[in-house]
Amino acid sequence: MKIDLKATCGTPFLAGALNGRAALNQLLTATANEPDGPALVFLDFDGVEIATASFLRESVLAFRDIIRGRRSQYYPVIANANVYVRDELVELLGTRGDVLMTCGLEEGGFVTNVAPIGELDPKQRLTFDLVHEHGETDAGALMRNYGQSEGLKHTTAWNNRLASLAALGLIVEESQGRTKRYRPLFEGS
């Protein structure tokens, strides 16, 4: 699903907390019906010239927190953010110790330049990288393969790291019985 923020907000200048909350309501309405399985929601900033930190906090970050907090099948991704919007995101995320997934989105839905923006702590970054390296994994597999080198004796730490990354919307979580499997948002990324 792609949500065009310039069209949604009616302007290429996205500013202010009140406007951010209005945009949040529209984002939540657009994603009210849950998909059957994991689905990306591209928050498309194409044509948006400026988005202030207050707007982004009240719309994009609040949307991600609500969607992921309710364990939705939707995974928000920032698409086509220009340098000014990215700078605001970097500042905003840095003050919160937060991370969002970004990409370029071309006509026909072709995705380019997939990358997280913001800073993951070293343990989360390692886990994020391992999920991308393996393509799909679970806490047990990470424990077997990397537990000793990480000085871990139980899978709990891996479960917590994986759950945290899924809560941020950086990896996909899928339940298979009692086991949760994790994979990258984008195949081959």
Rosetta silent file (secondary structure, phi, psi, omega in degrees, C-alpha in Angstrom):
SEQUENCE: MKIDLKATCGTPFLAGALNGRAALNQLLTATANEPDGPALVFLDFDGVEIATASFLRESVLAFRDIIRGRRSQYYPVIANANVYVRDELVELLGTRGDVLMTCGLEEGGFVTNVAPIGELDPKQRLTFDLVHEHGETDAGALMRNYGQSEGLKHTTAWNNRLASLAALGLIVEESQGRTKRYRPLFEGS
SCORE:     score description
SCORE:     0.000 S_00000001
   1 L     0.000  138.149  177.273    0.000    0.000    0.000 S_00000001
   2 E  -120.526  131.242  175.883    1.252    3.472   -0.831 S_00000001
   3 E  -116.664  114.393 -178.900   -0.037    6.621    0.887 S_00000001
   4 E   -80.014  106.811 -175.248    0.864    9.830   -0.939 S_00000001
   5 H   -69.463  -33.343  177.696    1.473   12.358    1.852 S_00000001
   6 H   -63.797  -44.582  178.929    1.443   15.393   -0.411 S_00000001
   7 H   -69.763  -40.606 -179.491   -2.004   14.413   -1.730 S_00000001
   8 H   -61.406  -41.712 -176.902   -3.234   13.318    1.692 S_00000001
   9 H   -92.080  -14.958  177.416   -2.251   16.627    3.298 S_00000001
  10 L    76.207   16.475 -178.812   -3.001   18.793    0.263 S_00000001
  11 L  -159.802  151.492  174.957    0.327   20.624    0.385 S_00000001
  12 L   -85.487    1.441 -179.133    4.059   20.030   -0.183 S_00000001
  13 E  -115.715  101.431 -175.094    4.795   21.814    3.123 S_00000001
  14 E  -100.781  104.475 -173.415    4.029   19.524    6.048 S_00000001
  15 L  -139.651  146.602  171.178    4.354   21.525    9.235 S_00000001
  16 L    93.396  144.671 -179.335    2.967   21.660   12.727 S_00000001
  17 H   -64.984  -40.717 -179.846    1.732   19.243   15.348 S_00000001
  18 H   -62.911  -43.394  177.467   -1.963   19.870   14.593 S_00000001
  19 H   -66.031  -34.589  176.347   -1.468   19.104   10.918 S_00000001
  20 H   -63.243  -41.972  178.914    0.526   16.027   11.929 S_00000001
  21 H   -66.658  -37.790  176.930   -2.357   14.765   14.067 S_00000001
  22 H   -63.848  -41.482  177.410   -4.792   15.359   11.201 S_00000001
  23 H   -64.781  -39.664  177.765   -2.493   13.366    8.910 S_00000001
  24 H   -56.739  -45.695  178.999   -2.260   10.620   11.553 S_00000001
  25 H   -58.659  -39.943  179.124   -6.045   10.257   11.521 S_00000001
  26 H   -69.078  -37.610  177.466   -5.989    9.867    7.744 S_00000001
  27 H   -64.724  -42.933  179.636   -3.174    7.297    7.942 S_00000001
  28 H   -66.582  -37.963  176.959   -5.069    5.277   10.541 S_00000001
  29 H   -64.246  -41.466 -178.857   -8.252    5.423    8.459 S_00000001
  30 H   -66.378  -23.750 -177.656   -6.370    4.226    5.365 S_00000001
  31 L  -113.781   23.374 -177.060   -5.009    1.242    7.292 S_00000001
  32 L   -65.538  -34.333  179.508   -8.130    0.398    9.313 S_00000001
  33 L   -91.774  119.482 -178.315   -8.621   -2.944    7.555 S_00000001
  34 L   -71.240  139.955  173.770   -5.888   -5.412    8.407 S_00000001
  35 L   -75.757  165.658 -179.926   -4.269   -7.361    5.568 S_00000001
  36 L   -69.326  -30.576 -179.830   -4.188  -11.165    5.689 S_00000001
  37 L  -141.385 -176.998 -179.908   -0.414  -11.219    6.071 S_00000001
  38 L   -54.727  134.400 -178.412    2.523   -8.848    6.502 S_00000001
  39 E  -142.720  136.428  176.399    2.208   -5.804    4.223 S_00000001
  40 E   -79.828  142.337  171.583    4.369   -2.746    3.680 S_00000001
  41 E  -117.713  108.741  178.769    2.801    0.711    3.946 S_00000001
  42 E   -84.586  114.860  173.197    4.871    3.196    1.981 S_00000001
  43 E   -88.079   96.700 -168.269    4.485    6.683    3.420 S_00000001
  44 E   -86.978  115.055  179.916    5.389    8.408    0.171 S_00000001
  45 L   -95.070   13.942  178.967    7.002   11.840    0.520 S_00000001
  46 L   -57.429  127.687 -179.583    7.367   12.338   -3.250 S_00000001
  47 L    85.600   -8.361  176.707    6.707   16.014   -3.969 S_00000001
  48 L   -81.668  123.100 -177.939    6.906   17.002   -0.302 S_00000001
  49 L   -85.212  -41.463 -177.868    9.378   19.862   -0.011 S_00000001
  50 E  -143.593  140.925  171.142    9.514   20.209    3.772 S_00000001
  51 E  -136.862  120.907 -176.916    8.224   18.239    6.750 S_00000001
  52 L   -79.359  160.997  179.381    8.917   19.636   10.193 S_00000001
  53 H   -60.002  -39.487 -179.457    9.908   17.554   13.198 S_00000001
  54 H   -65.295  -39.741  176.373    6.617   18.359   14.944 S_00000001
  55 H   -63.787  -48.201 -178.066    4.631   17.157   11.931 S_00000001
  56 H   -63.272  -39.619  179.369    6.723   13.991   11.610 S_00000001
  57 H   -62.664  -45.981 -175.175    6.495   13.233   15.332 S_00000001
  58 H   -80.585  -15.815 -179.206    2.699   13.575   15.413 S_00000001
  59 H  -110.970  -73.808 -172.533    2.068   11.755   12.125 S_00000001
  60 H   -63.337  -53.107 -177.942    4.745    9.316   10.976 S_00000001
  61 H   -67.417  -40.857  177.559    6.222    8.289   14.329 S_00000001
  62 H   -63.130  -40.872  178.028    2.831    8.184   16.047 S_00000001
  63 H   -60.907  -49.540  179.243    1.460    6.104   13.160 S_00000001
  64 H   -58.697  -44.922 -178.175    4.350    3.638   13.361 S_00000001
  65 H   -64.136  -41.481  179.254    3.997    3.385   17.151 S_00000001
  66 H   -67.918  -49.955 -177.641    0.227    2.797   17.004 S_00000001
  67 H   -60.466  -50.364 -177.738    0.363    0.323   14.123 S_00000001
  68 H   -73.598  -29.921  178.381    3.236   -1.709   15.530 S_00000001
  69 H   -65.436  -29.570  177.798    1.922   -1.371   19.097 S_00000001
  70 L   -93.237   11.292  177.090   -1.261   -3.169   18.144 S_00000001
  71 L    58.117   41.476  178.791    0.823   -5.865   16.425 S_00000001
  72 L   -65.393  161.778  173.315   -0.627   -4.980   13.055 S_00000001
  73 L   -82.985   -6.518  178.706    0.363   -6.781    9.876 S_00000001
  74 E   -84.120  141.284  176.972    1.294   -3.365    8.447 S_00000001
  75 E  -127.013  104.480 -178.770    4.940   -2.272    8.402 S_00000001
  76 E   -69.830  138.320  177.758    5.407    1.470    7.701 S_00000001
  77 E  -134.395  133.932  176.432    8.308    2.517    5.452 S_00000001
  78 E   -80.546  125.788 -178.995    9.332    6.092    4.588 S_00000001
  79 E  -120.916  141.486  171.189    9.571    6.441    0.798 S_00000001
  80 L    58.542   34.145  177.172   11.033    9.170   -1.418 S_00000001
  81 L   -76.606  129.158  177.881   12.007   11.562    1.368 S_00000001
  82 L   -75.782  178.620 -175.295   14.169   14.405    0.044 S_00000001
  83 H   -61.588  -34.406 -178.758   17.278   15.633    1.853 S_00000001
  84 H   -70.919  -42.364  178.067   15.319   18.183    3.931 S_00000001
  85 H   -66.845  -42.501  178.304   12.773   15.640    5.143 S_00000001
  86 H   -61.065  -41.168  178.512   15.551   13.128    5.856 S_00000001
  87 H   -60.760  -42.909  177.826   17.459   15.759    7.870 S_00000001
  88 H   -63.693  -41.362  178.330   14.373   16.412   10.011 S_00000001
  89 H   -63.571  -43.991  179.540   13.903   12.674   10.495 S_00000001
  90 H   -59.443  -45.542  178.462   17.553   12.196   11.481 S_00000001
  91 H   -61.762  -48.519 -177.702   17.271   14.982   14.074 S_00000001
  92 H   -63.983  -46.769 -178.868   13.964   13.703   15.416 S_00000001
  93 H   -66.865  -37.198 -179.952   15.032   10.069   15.557 S_00000001
  94 H   -62.021  -38.676 -179.844   18.378   10.943   17.123 S_00000001
  95 H   -70.692  -22.839 -178.152   16.760   12.684   20.074 S_00000001
  96 H  -100.976   -8.989 -173.434   14.559    9.628   20.672 S_00000001
  97 L    63.648   42.460 -170.994   17.132    6.921   19.970 S_00000001
  98 L  -117.591  168.139 -177.893   14.721    5.670   17.320 S_00000001
  99 E  -144.648  143.284  171.705   14.934    4.168   13.824 S_00000001
 100 E  -129.410  154.527  174.760   12.706    4.031   10.725 S_00000001
 101 E   -90.740  137.505  179.450   13.106    2.107    7.491 S_00000001
 102 E  -127.416  161.774  176.017   13.456    4.230    4.345 S_00000001
 103 E  -164.725  170.453  166.890   13.608    3.588    0.627 S_00000001
 104 E   -97.826  145.129  179.811   13.137    5.062   -2.795 S_00000001
 105 E  -130.799  114.637 -177.425    9.924    4.037   -4.545 S_00000001
 106 L   -98.470  172.219  176.783    9.758    4.341   -8.309 S_00000001
 107 H   -53.615  143.844 -179.131    6.872    4.016  -10.740 S_00000001
 108 H    81.224    3.148  177.298    5.540    0.495  -10.820 S_00000001
 109 H    81.306   12.457  179.013    6.476   -0.040   -7.170 S_00000001
 110 L   -70.659  124.933 -175.470   10.178   -0.725   -7.796 S_00000001
 111 E   -98.633  134.486  178.464   12.023   -0.239   -4.478 S_00000001
 112 E  -131.642  165.766  170.526   15.563    1.192   -4.282 S_00000001
 113 E    48.362   49.723  178.617   18.028    2.360   -1.616 S_00000001
 114 E   -72.372  127.902  179.122   16.557    0.433    1.308 S_00000001
 115 E  -165.044  144.931  171.717   18.165    1.527    4.575 S_00000001
 116 E   -75.207  149.051  175.844   17.306    2.227    8.183 S_00000001
 117 E  -121.301  132.799 -172.494   17.588    5.844    9.261 S_00000001
 118 E   112.091 -176.648 -175.823   18.525    6.593   12.859 S_00000001
 119 L  -118.858  122.058  170.654   20.817    4.676   15.211 S_00000001
 120 L   -87.793  147.024  174.153   20.314    1.163   16.509 S_00000001
 121 L   -67.998  160.165 -173.411   22.229    0.160   19.598 S_00000001
 122 H   -55.661  -38.564  179.638   25.071   -2.276   18.800 S_00000001
 123 H   -68.666  -42.334  176.890   23.161   -5.407   19.931 S_00000001
 124 H   -65.320  -40.360 -179.958   20.084   -4.466   17.910 S_00000001
 125 H   -62.605  -42.610  177.006   22.264   -3.632   14.896 S_00000001
 126 H   -59.631  -46.459 -178.785   23.949   -7.035   15.101 S_00000001
 127 H   -64.565  -43.495  176.345   20.568   -8.765   15.283 S_00000001
 128 H   -57.072  -47.520 -179.687   19.206   -6.668   12.385 S_00000001
 129 H   -63.945  -39.140  179.529   22.254   -7.568   10.294 S_00000001
 130 H   -66.581  -39.240  176.339   21.949  -11.274   11.168 S_00000001
 131 H   -61.443  -42.595  179.180   18.284  -11.354   10.113 S_00000001
 132 H   -68.614  -35.236  178.670   19.288   -9.788    6.799 S_00000001
 133 H   -66.966  -41.748 -176.521   22.211  -12.180    6.413 S_00000001
 134 H   -86.766  -20.383 -179.918   20.068  -15.274    7.048 S_00000001
 135 L    84.111  -42.080  174.372   16.946  -14.067    5.239 S_00000001
 136 L  -157.354  138.948 -176.706   14.719  -15.726    7.839 S_00000001
 137 E  -159.412  178.929  173.238   15.534  -16.874   11.350 S_00000001
 138 L  -143.640  174.316 -176.067   14.305  -17.262   14.894 S_00000001
 139 H   -62.804  -37.015  179.810   15.729  -16.767   18.378 S_00000001
 140 H   -62.634  -44.059  179.460   16.692  -20.439   18.703 S_00000001
 141 H   -65.328  -41.880  177.865   18.750  -20.420   15.517 S_00000001
 142 H   -64.306  -37.104  178.330   20.508  -17.208   16.517 S_00000001
 143 H   -64.703  -45.848 -179.840   21.246  -18.698   19.934 S_00000001
 144 H   -61.746  -41.676 -174.151   22.713  -21.867   18.409 S_00000001
 145 H   -85.609  -29.781 -171.847   24.837  -19.967   15.903 S_00000001
 146 H  -132.169   -1.821 -177.258   25.860  -16.862   17.845 S_00000001
 147 L   -58.698  -45.176 -178.297   24.957  -17.367   21.516 S_00000001
 148 L   -65.481  -44.988 -178.563   28.421  -18.412   22.587 S_00000001
 149 L   -66.641  -24.941  177.701   30.182  -15.575   20.750 S_00000001
 150 L   -91.774   -2.964  179.751   27.705  -13.116   22.311 S_00000001
 151 L    71.628   30.615 -178.261   28.156  -14.627   25.778 S_00000001
 152 L  -104.780  145.258 -179.801   24.493  -15.647   26.041 S_00000001
 153 L  -110.573  -15.117 -177.199   23.159  -18.746   27.808 S_00000001
 154 L  -135.880  158.850 -179.351   19.428  -18.447   26.936 S_00000001
 155 L   -75.358   -9.527 -175.220   17.339  -17.440   23.921 S_00000001
 156 H   -54.525  -43.037 -179.494   15.589  -14.688   25.909 S_00000001
 157 H   -62.387  -42.836  178.393   18.048  -11.999   24.804 S_00000001
 158 H   -65.176  -42.223  177.382   17.591  -12.963   21.137 S_00000001
 159 H   -57.646  -44.716 -178.836   13.792  -13.026   21.584 S_00000001
 160 H   -64.894  -43.247  179.494   13.903   -9.541   23.112 S_00000001
 161 H   -63.764  -46.021 -179.947   16.135   -8.135   20.373 S_00000001
 162 H   -63.544  -44.478  178.971   14.008   -9.636   17.597 S_00000001
 163 H   -62.594  -38.456  178.482   10.759   -8.469   19.195 S_00000001
 164 H   -63.918  -43.636  178.299   12.199   -4.974   19.609 S_00000001
 165 H   -65.151  -38.338  177.191   13.182   -4.784   15.935 S_00000001
 166 H   -67.062  -38.202  178.361    9.726   -6.016   14.902 S_00000001
 167 H   -64.012  -31.868  176.276    8.099   -3.427   17.185 S_00000001
 168 L   -78.599   -9.880 -179.096   10.108   -0.732   15.380 S_00000001
 169 L    79.234   23.067 -177.322    8.858   -2.140   12.081 S_00000001
 170 L   -93.480  -22.009  175.269   12.382   -2.959   10.878 S_00000001
 171 E  -137.915  159.422 -179.067   11.838   -6.707   10.433 S_00000001
 172 E   -93.693  132.975  176.504    8.742   -8.848    9.859 S_00000001
 173 E  -107.707  128.721  176.960    7.515  -11.116   12.643 S_00000001
 174 E  -131.217  130.915  178.821    5.461  -14.186   11.727 S_00000001
 175 E   -85.872  134.081  174.411    4.067  -16.729   14.174 S_00000001
 176 E  -129.262   88.236 -172.759    4.422  -20.398   13.305 S_00000001
 177 L    69.601 -128.490  178.445    2.731  -22.191   16.164 S_00000001
 178 L   -84.918  -10.991 -177.485    4.578  -21.275   19.336 S_00000001
 179 E   -93.316  141.498  173.214    7.633  -20.168   17.367 S_00000001
 180 E  -108.219  130.187  177.479    8.086  -16.697   15.946 S_00000001
 181 E  -108.034  150.475 -177.575   10.105  -16.377   12.763 S_00000001
 182 E  -129.827  143.391  177.995   11.652  -13.125   11.573 S_00000001
 183 E  -145.940  163.237  177.735   12.651  -11.913    8.131 S_00000001
 184 E   -64.463  155.133  175.631   13.730   -8.673    6.442 S_00000001
 185 L   -62.053  -37.982 -177.149   11.025   -6.253    5.268 S_00000001
 186 L  -115.284  127.909  177.491   12.376   -6.494    1.741 S_00000001
 187 L   -60.830  136.822  177.286   13.401   -9.763    0.129 S_00000001
 188 L    75.977    7.192 -179.558   17.064   -9.742   -0.789 S_00000001
 189 L   -90.900    0.000    0.000   17.815   -6.635    1.313 S_00000001
